[in-house]
Every structure is written in C-alpha cells, then in structure tokens.
C-alpha cells in the first residue's frame, strides 16, 4: 500500500512491517501504540523503524493511519484525568489530624 508519511511516499505491506519489527524490543508505551504480532509498540518507534526517519519528522497520526489501513490494531492513549480539586489549608489540616475517636 502506498502511503505518505512526513511528506515522503512509502510502499508498505503488512509482511514488510512484520519483517522490519522482527527482533525489535518494544519501548515503554506512554502514548499511542500499535499491536504487531503479539507485542505492543509505541507508534513513534514503529514509524522510525519502518521509515528510517527521525521521530520528530512525522506525527503519530500519520503512522496510525497507515498501519490501520494495513490491518494492524492501533490504540490511542488514554485521556489524562482532570486534577483533583486542591484542598484549602483548613481541609488539609483536618485531613492530617483525622477524625476524633468516639465521634
């Protein structure tokens, strides 16, 4: 399949991607990931291996689009949960002291 990643055309096949990633150890996943074989890889790592380009030259979306079209399972990162409301100094002190016994 012909696809464009970082303004460069690539002819990618599912077998070619599998062969390129053979023997490559997955890095820890912190954002989007793709399942290749039985392993999950960060999308940027896969993009760097199959295109031989620096990770800053392409977006994760470009790689996800190409790999999804080839039939690979891509997972987007979970949204970051909203931060909890900050406690007031009085609430913080009360939490540190705890509840009195017998109340």
C-alpha positions, 0 to 999 in steps of 0.5 A: 500500500502506498502511503505518505508519511512526513511528506515522503511516499512509502510502499508498505505491506503488512509482511514488510512491517512484520519483517522490519519489527522482527527482533525489535524490543518494544519501548515503554508505551506512554502514548499511542501504540500499535499491536504487531504480532503479539507485542505492543509498540509505541507508534513513534518507534514503529514509524522510525523503524519502518521509515528510517526517519527521525521521530520528530519528522512525522506525527503519530497520526500519520503512522496510525493511519497507515498501519490501520489501513494495513490491518494492524490494531492501533490504540490511542492513549488514554485521556489524562484525568482532570486534577483533583480539586486542591484542598484549602489549608483548613481541609488539609489540616483536618485531613492530617489530624483525622477524625476524633475517636468516639465521634 
